[in-house]
Amino acid sequence: MVGMFHYLFLGLVLFVIGLLGSVCAKNVIKVLIAIEFMLTGVNINFITFAAFCDNNLFGGYIMGLFYVGLGAVELAVALYIFYLMYQKKKSDNIEKYSEL
């Protein structure tokens, strides 16, 4: 039987993968994907607590939807900034973007 611990562990694993990916990656696109992994891990934890602890109120579900929207906006803005910087540097290596 899958319980609350399993979902929280999955959220933790996704968050740690995203954290390690954002620290270790040299490619800007990989860093953005790793940040999305971190947001997904947090989102899973919000939905888990909403499902197991808060059956009458929908705070966790609303926060989950808010995080999905926030992730989409964050990714769109970050990709646009990367696109503008890529036009100048002609590289996707994150070490070339130190002035940001």
N, CA and C atoms as an extended XYZ file, in Angstrom:
300
Properties=species:S:1:pos:R:3:atomname:S:1:resname:S:1:resid:I:1 pbc="F F F"
N         0.843       -1.180        0.000 N   MET     1
C         0.000        0.000        0.000 CA  MET     1
C         0.893        1.250        0.000 C   MET     1
N         0.550        2.185       -0.838 N   VAL     2
C         1.325        3.415       -0.960 CA  VAL     2
C         0.783        4.423        0.048 C   VAL     2
N         1.654        4.901        0.911 N   GLY     3
C         1.246        5.829        1.955 CA  GLY     3
C         1.855        7.202        1.768 C   GLY     3
N         1.660        8.022        2.779 N   MET     4
C         2.139        9.401        2.733 CA  MET     4
C         3.661        9.465        2.640 C   MET     4
N         4.349        8.569        3.335 N   PHE     5
C         5.803        8.562        3.321 CA  PHE     5
C         6.346        8.353        1.907 C   PHE     5
N         5.716        7.509        1.134 N   HIS     6
C         6.200        7.227       -0.216 CA  HIS     6
C         6.125        8.476       -1.105 C   HIS     6
N         5.020        9.216       -0.990 N   TYR     7
C         4.893       10.433       -1.787 CA  TYR     7
C         5.884       11.505       -1.329 C   TYR     7
N         6.059       11.624       -0.021 N   LEU     8
C         7.028       12.600        0.479 CA  LEU     8
C         8.451       12.232        0.077 C   LEU     8
N         8.749       10.941        0.070 N   PHE     9
C        10.072       10.501       -0.362 CA  PHE     9
C        10.278       10.790       -1.849 C   PHE     9
N         9.247       10.577       -2.656 N   LEU    10
C         9.338       10.899       -4.084 CA  LEU    10
C         9.580       12.383       -4.293 C   LEU    10
N         8.870       13.231       -3.536 N   GLY    11
C         9.099       14.673       -3.626 CA  GLY    11
C        10.508       15.050       -3.219 C   GLY    11
N        11.019       14.402       -2.168 N   LEU    12
C        12.386       14.669       -1.723 CA  LEU    12
C        13.403       14.250       -2.772 C   LEU    12
N        13.201       13.086       -3.364 N   VAL    13
C        14.124       12.602       -4.396 CA  VAL    13
C        14.139       13.551       -5.592 C   VAL    13
N        12.961       13.996       -6.042 N   LEU    14
C        12.913       14.936       -7.165 CA  LEU    14
C        13.587       16.260       -6.810 C   LEU    14
N        13.379       16.727       -5.582 N   PHE    15
C        14.002       17.982       -5.178 CA  PHE    15
C        15.523       17.853       -5.134 C   PHE    15
N        16.032       16.741       -4.607 N   VAL    16
C        17.487       16.547       -4.529 CA  VAL    16
C        18.089       16.393       -5.923 C   VAL    16
N        17.402       15.675       -6.815 N   ILE    17
C        17.881       15.562       -8.198 CA  ILE    17
C        17.947       16.931       -8.850 C   ILE    17
N        16.923       17.745       -8.642 N   GLY    18
C        16.924       19.095       -9.190 CA  GLY    18
C        18.011       19.971       -8.597 C   GLY    18
N        18.238       19.833       -7.286 N   LEU    19
C        19.280       20.618       -6.633 CA  LEU    19
C        20.662       20.242       -7.154 C   LEU    19
N        20.920       18.953       -7.245 N   LEU    20
C        22.219       18.511       -7.772 CA  LEU    20
C        22.373       18.890       -9.241 C   LEU    20
N        21.304       18.768       -9.996 N   GLY    21
C        21.370       19.140      -11.405 CA  GLY    21
C        21.620       20.619      -11.612 C   GLY    21
N        21.023       21.458      -10.777 N   SER    22
C        21.224       22.897      -10.944 CA  SER    22
C        22.615       23.332      -10.500 C   SER    22
N        23.219       22.598       -9.581 N   VAL    23
C        24.569       22.946       -9.123 CA  VAL    23
C        25.629       22.400      -10.075 C   VAL    23
N        25.413       21.202      -10.596 N   CYS    24
C        26.454       20.518      -11.374 CA  CYS    24
C        26.391       20.759      -12.875 C   CYS    24
N        25.273       21.204      -13.406 N   ALA    25
C        25.128       21.319      -14.860 CA  ALA    25
C        25.879       22.539      -15.391 C   ALA    25
N        26.427       22.400      -16.571 N   LYS    26
C        27.121       23.494      -17.245 CA  LYS    26
C        26.254       24.134      -18.329 C   LYS    26
N        25.206       23.455      -18.737 N   ASN    27
C        24.318       23.927      -19.787 CA  ASN    27
C        23.142       24.663      -19.152 C   ASN    27
N        22.767       25.807      -19.719 N   VAL    28
C        21.698       26.622      -19.155 CA  VAL    28
C        20.361       25.888      -19.224 C   VAL    28
N        20.105       25.194      -20.296 N   ILE    29
C        18.841       24.470      -20.450 CA  ILE    29
C        18.738       23.361      -19.397 C   ILE    29
N        19.835       22.686      -19.118 N   LYS    30
C        19.827       21.644      -18.090 CA  LYS    30
C        19.557       22.234      -16.711 C   LYS    30
N        20.075       23.418      -16.442 N   VAL    31
C        19.818       24.076      -15.163 CA  VAL    31
C        18.335       24.425      -15.045 C   VAL    31
N        17.747       24.916      -16.116 N   LEU    32
C        16.315       25.248      -16.089 CA  LEU    32
C        15.460       24.004      -15.867 C   LEU    32
N        15.823       22.909      -16.498 N   ILE    33
C        15.083       21.664      -16.294 CA  ILE    33
C        15.255       21.177      -14.860 C   ILE    33
N        16.446       21.332      -14.295 N   ALA    34
C        16.675       20.926      -12.915 CA  ALA    34
C        15.846       21.771      -11.947 C   ALA    34
N        15.697       23.044      -12.224 N   ILE    35
C        14.850       23.892      -11.387 CA  ILE    35
C        13.399       23.458      -11.482 C   ILE    35
N        12.974       23.030      -12.657 N   GLU    36
C        11.610       22.508      -12.798 CA  GLU    36
C        11.433       21.212      -12.001 C   GLU    36
N        12.460       20.392      -11.937 N   PHE    37
C        12.400       19.193      -11.092 CA  PHE    37
C        12.207       19.585       -9.633 C   PHE    37
N        12.921       20.626       -9.193 N   MET    38
C        12.765       21.074       -7.813 CA  MET    38
C        11.343       21.563       -7.554 C   MET    38
N        10.785       22.331       -8.479 N   LEU    39
C         9.409       22.802       -8.320 CA  LEU    39
C         8.421       21.642       -8.301 C   LEU    39
N         8.676       20.618       -9.092 N   THR    40
C         7.791       19.451       -9.110 CA  THR    40
C         7.853       18.703       -7.787 C   THR    40
N         9.039       18.591       -7.202 N   GLY    41
C         9.168       17.942       -5.900 CA  GLY    41
C         8.392       18.673       -4.821 C   GLY    41
N         8.472       19.995       -4.817 N   VAL    42
C         7.718       20.792       -3.854 CA  VAL    42
C         6.222       20.653       -4.107 C   VAL    42
N         5.840       20.643       -5.368 N   ASN    43
C         4.429       20.501       -5.742 CA  ASN    43
C         3.869       19.159       -5.273 C   ASN    43
N         4.630       18.092       -5.411 N   ILE    44
C         4.187       16.775       -4.941 CA  ILE    44
C         3.980       16.791       -3.431 C   ILE    44
N         4.850       17.480       -2.708 N   ASN    45
C         4.680       17.565       -1.255 CA  ASN    45
C         3.428       18.353       -0.881 C   ASN    45
N         3.146       19.446       -1.582 N   PHE    46
C         1.921       20.198       -1.309 CA  PHE    46
C         0.679       19.338       -1.541 C   PHE    46
N         0.655       18.625       -2.659 N   ILE    47
C        -0.502       17.791       -2.977 CA  ILE    47
C        -0.615       16.639       -1.977 C   ILE    47
N         0.505       16.096       -1.536 N   THR    48
C         0.479       15.004       -0.554 CA  THR    48
C        -0.126       15.464        0.760 C   THR    48
N         0.325       16.599        1.245 N   PHE    49
C        -0.228       17.090        2.505 CA  PHE    49
C        -1.696       17.471        2.355 C   PHE    49
N        -2.070       17.969        1.196 N   ALA    50
C        -3.478       18.298        0.983 CA  ALA    50
C        -4.330       17.042        0.951 C   ALA    50
N        -3.820       15.975        0.370 N   ALA    51
C        -4.616       14.746        0.251 CA  ALA    51
C        -4.708       13.990        1.568 C   ALA    51
N        -3.633       13.972        2.345 N   PHE    52
C        -3.613       13.148        3.546 CA  PHE    52
C        -3.997       13.910        4.818 C   PHE    52
N        -3.799       15.211        4.857 N   CYS    53
C        -4.008       15.947        6.109 CA  CYS    53
C        -5.154       16.954        6.064 C   CYS    53
N        -5.515       17.422        4.898 N   ASP    54
C        -6.456       18.535        4.791 CA  ASP    54
C        -7.552       18.173        3.801 C   ASP    54
N        -8.515       17.376        4.236 N   ASN    55
C        -9.543       16.887        3.317 CA  ASN    55
C       -10.636       17.912        3.034 C   ASN    55
N       -10.904       18.816        3.962 N   ASN    56
C       -12.003       19.760        3.770 CA  ASN    56
C       -11.587       21.033        3.056 C   ASN    56
N       -10.389       21.499        3.318 N   LEU    57
C        -9.896       22.711        2.679 CA  LEU    57
C        -9.023       22.341        1.492 C   LEU    57
N        -8.936       23.226        0.541 N   PHE    58
C        -8.195       22.929       -0.686 CA  PHE    58
C        -6.928       23.763       -0.813 C   PHE    58
N        -6.301       24.106        0.313 N   GLY    59
C        -5.105       24.948        0.285 CA  GLY    59
C        -3.937       24.312       -0.443 C   GLY    59
N        -3.703       23.024       -0.209 N   GLY    60
C        -2.595       22.346       -0.876 CA  GLY    60
C        -2.805       22.206       -2.368 C   GLY    60
N        -4.043       21.949       -2.771 N   TYR    61
C        -4.335       21.831       -4.195 CA  TYR    61
C        -4.206       23.179       -4.893 C   TYR    61
N        -4.642       24.238       -4.213 N   ILE    62
C        -4.523       25.574       -4.794 CA  ILE    62
C        -3.058       25.967       -4.920 C   ILE    62
N        -2.259       25.639       -3.890 N   MET    63
C        -0.828       25.921       -3.978 CA  MET    63
C        -0.172       25.097       -5.086 C   MET    63
N        -0.631       23.870       -5.282 N   GLY    64
C        -0.107       23.047       -6.370 CA  GLY    64
C        -0.388       23.659       -7.729 C   GLY    64
N        -1.619       24.129       -7.929 N   LEU    65
C        -1.952       24.800       -9.185 CA  LEU    65
C        -1.170       26.091       -9.350 C   LEU    65
N        -0.981       26.821       -8.250 N   PHE    66
C        -0.189       28.048       -8.296 CA  PHE    66
C         1.247       27.737       -8.701 C   PHE    66
N         1.810       26.661       -8.178 N   TYR    67
C         3.182       26.291       -8.522 CA  TYR    67
C         3.310       25.843       -9.970 C   TYR    67
N         2.291       25.214      -10.510 N   VAL    68
C         2.331       24.843      -11.934 CA  VAL    68
C         2.358       26.103      -12.797 C   VAL    68
N         1.513       27.059      -12.457 N   GLY    69
C         1.515       28.328      -13.191 CA  GLY    69
C         2.808       29.097      -13.010 C   GLY    69
N         3.312       29.118      -11.783 N   LEU    70
C         4.574       29.788      -11.506 CA  LEU    70
C         5.726       29.148      -12.270 C   LEU    70
N         5.730       27.831      -12.343 N   GLY    71
C         6.779       27.133      -13.090 CA  GLY    71
C         6.739       27.446      -14.572 C   GLY    71
N         5.533       27.547      -15.125 N   ALA    72
C         5.405       27.863      -16.553 CA  ALA    72
C         5.895       29.280      -16.839 C   ALA    72
N         5.518       30.219      -16.002 N   VAL    73
C         5.960       31.604      -16.194 CA  VAL    73
C         7.463       31.722      -15.991 C   VAL    73
N         7.975       31.058      -14.963 N   GLU    74
C         9.415       31.109      -14.698 CA  GLU    74
C        10.210       30.541      -15.864 C   GLU    74
N         9.748       29.439      -16.411 N   LEU    75
C        10.457       28.827      -17.534 CA  LEU    75
C        10.387       29.702      -18.774 C   LEU    75
N         9.248       30.319      -19.030 N   ALA    76
C         9.125       31.196      -20.200 CA  ALA    76
C        10.035       32.410      -20.079 C   ALA    76
N        10.068       33.048      -18.917 N   VAL    77
C        10.923       34.219      -18.720 CA  VAL    77
C        12.396       33.831      -18.789 C   VAL    77
N        12.752       32.716      -18.155 N   ALA    78
C        14.151       32.285      -18.171 CA  ALA    78
C        14.606       31.907      -19.581 C   ALA    78
N        13.750       31.254      -20.353 N   LEU    79
C        14.122       30.920      -21.728 CA  LEU    79
C        14.278       32.170      -22.585 C   LEU    79
N        13.448       33.178      -22.355 N   TYR    80
C        13.583       34.416      -23.104 CA  TYR    80
C        14.880       35.134      -22.748 C   TYR    80
N        15.215       35.177      -21.468 N   ILE    81
C        16.484       35.787      -21.052 CA  ILE    81
C        17.659       35.017      -21.640 C   ILE    81
N        17.565       33.682      -21.619 N   PHE    82
C        18.633       32.876      -22.214 CA  PHE    82
C        18.748       33.133      -23.710 C   PHE    82
N        17.615       33.280      -24.393 N   TYR    83
C        17.619       33.557      -25.830 CA  TYR    83
C        18.314       34.882      -26.123 C   TYR    83
N        18.024       35.914      -25.332 N   LEU    84
C        18.671       37.202      -25.539 CA  LEU    84
C        20.169       37.134      -25.269 C   LEU    84
N        20.555       36.406      -24.237 N   MET    85
C        21.974       36.285      -23.933 CA  MET    85
C        22.685       35.379      -24.937 C   MET    85
N        21.985       34.390      -25.468 N   TYR    86
C        22.593       33.497      -26.456 CA  TYR    86
C        22.909       34.261      -27.741 C   TYR    86
N        22.104       35.247      -28.059 N   GLN    87
C        22.381       36.047      -29.247 CA  GLN    87
C        23.708       36.797      -29.124 C   GLN    87
N        24.068       37.189      -27.900 N   LYS    88
C        25.335       37.894      -27.700 CA  LYS    88
C        26.522       36.950      -27.629 C   LYS    88
N        26.404       35.862      -26.848 N   LYS    89
C        27.551       34.999      -26.558 CA  LYS    89
C        27.718       33.834      -27.525 C   LYS    89
N        26.646       33.409      -28.153 N   LYS    90
C        26.668       32.261      -29.081 CA  LYS    90
C        27.145       30.977      -28.403 C   LYS    90
N        26.785       30.804      -27.136 N   SER    91
C        27.173       29.611      -26.394 CA  SER    91
C        26.110       29.312      -25.353 C   SER    91
N        25.941       28.012      -25.040 N   ASP    92
C        24.998       27.637      -23.990 CA  ASP    92
C        25.713       27.200      -22.715 C   ASP    92
N        27.015       27.443      -22.643 N   ASN    93
C        27.790       27.120      -21.445 CA  ASN    93
C        27.519       28.176      -20.376 C   ASN    93
N        27.181       27.737      -19.190 N   ILE    94
C        26.770       28.664      -18.142 CA  ILE    94
C        27.933       29.497      -17.608 C   ILE    94
N        29.152       29.056      -17.799 N   GLU    95
C        30.310       29.801      -17.312 CA  GLU    95
C        30.549       31.084      -18.100 C   GLU    95
N        30.010       31.179      -19.297 N   LYS    96
C        30.173       32.390      -20.103 CA  LYS    96
C        29.193       33.491      -19.716 C   LYS    96
N        28.239       33.170      -18.855 N   TYR    97
C        27.221       34.128      -18.453 CA  TYR    97
C        27.465       34.639      -17.037 C   TYR    97
N        28.690       34.940      -16.704 N   SER    98
C        29.017       35.372      -15.337 CA  SER    98
C        28.509       36.768      -15.024 C   SER    98
N        28.267       37.605      -16.040 N   GLU    99
C        27.804       38.966      -15.758 CA  GLU    99
C        26.334       39.014      -15.387 C   GLU    99
N        25.616       37.927      -15.536 N   LEU   100
C        24.208       37.919      -15.157 CA  LEU   100
C        24.099       37.938      -13.648 C   LEU   100
